[in-house]
Amino acid sequence: MANTLLLILIIYFGALILISHIVSNKGNDNQAFFLGNKKSPWYVVAFGMIGSSISGVSFVSVPGMVRGQDMTYMQMVLGFFVGYTIIAFVLLPLYYRLNLTTIYGYLEQRFGIRSYRTGASFFILSKTIGAAARLFLVVLILHSLVFSAWNIPFYAVALGIILFIWLYTYRSGIKTIIWTDALQTFCLIASLIVITWQVIDKIDLNLPEVFQVIANHPNSRIFVFDDWTSTQYFFKQFLNGILIAIVMNGLDQDMMQKSLTCKSLKDSQKNMVTFGALYIPFNLLFLSLGILLLVFASQFQIVLPEKSDEILPLLANQYLGFPALLFFSIGIIAAAFSSADSALASITTTVCVDLLDIRKGTIEKAVKTRRLIHILISIAFFFVILLIEYFSQDGILNTIYKIASYTYGPLLGLFFFGLFTRVKPRDKFVPIVCVLAPIACFGIEVFLKAKFNYTVGNEILLINGLLTVLGLTMIRKD
């Protein structure tokens, strides 16, 4: 089995290299790496963004979270769509009007150079941790299914996958990723459909029975209106979904870099709205698969692992048969590259443009610097993955969202303050405000838990943003 999965990995990697070679021959300068020469078809971008957003974490975590949280994740997904619509009609017009290479260039024009670099730095920190966390789970699964059979250590698998990603992105960056993401999304969706079909076949249900079983299952609850203290309360989840979509997409160079490769603002808006609409049924299918996995485990009296992230890998590997394991592996292999490759390209872009401003030098020097930064960011990914492996915990998806709530909060506050007020803060104090806001949020979270036994969820993102706005107001110029 391990040999078969290794063969799939080699074939898949070969396909990515082929795409990279074809795309790179049509342009591999910094303009292609950063903006794809602004020639990307919007429908290809929208389709590929699904794979980047779903990633390996969602592929594994979303079906598993049904056991502990029912299908309440859909409340957040509905909020995502509202957030994507706001991005399409509020943020994208701004980015196109300013003709930005990175979206944090807006902060320089609105506030000053220190605000600009502060926003870029928060993105780099958050994206490095988030992308490495997503990649960690995939490396862990591939190591368990394939490479442990040959006693290859975890760190070697992580290093190998990062090396693969670097190889097919180092020449044309985002221009290549637009097309490789489309392939990866197709593989993810095909894998999800085949695994779901395999589970349905094992529990011997026809299609009407499947809908009935899912609807009547005790874990099929979607909406929570009866307990406002719960982290799954509807209005918390829905609002969190809106804010998370805005900060993790609209204020995120990774996702916006893809949108900025579209030929025009209108195409970019069509891309964003289409992507948001398609995201709803795909996540519903993931959660439905989670219900079916619980039914399957109950029917065959299978003891499920304590960690929710291990439910799908366990059942695919040991109980669902070769076709399910084969397509699970294909989906995981696709996910290993779908979010990490664009994160690598976007962080490289942000460091080069926002922190180093390589556009001021010669073209040859700029390309050389960009390639060096690309290597260094790849190395950073590797070490962060090792740290996550050392401090490994259950529910990687929830961990990613919590990290985002702390690191994207200042970005939310900066952009909100810039867009909806005319006040200009003292630029030199902005970094201090953006560092103090997350620290204050942590103190608030600890206090509420100790004093009122209230568990703060992703709403800490809103608090974080509001504290940043308050701080910016306090350092306003007279």
Secondary structure by P-SEA (a helix, b strand, c coil): caaaaaaaaaaaaaaaaaaaaaaaaacccccccccccccccaaaaaaaaaaaaaccccccccccccccccccaaaaaaaaaaaaaaaacccaaaaaaacccccaaaaaacccaaaaaaaaaaaaaaaaaaaaaaaaaaaaaaaacccccccccaaaaaaaaaaaaaaaccccaaaaaaaaaaaaaaaaaaaaaaaaaaaaaaacccaaaaaaaaaacccccccccccccccccaaaaaaaaaaaaaaaccccaaaaaaaaacccaaaaaaaaaaaaaaaaaaaaaaaaaaaaaaaaaaaacccccccccaaaaaaaaccccaaaaaaaaaaaaaaacccaaaaaaaaaaaaaccccccccccaaaaaaaaaaaaaaaaaaaaaaaaaaaaaccccaaaaaaaaaaacaaaaaaaaaaaccccccccccaaaaaaaaaaaaaaaaaaaaaaacccccccaaaaaaaaaaaaaaaaaccc
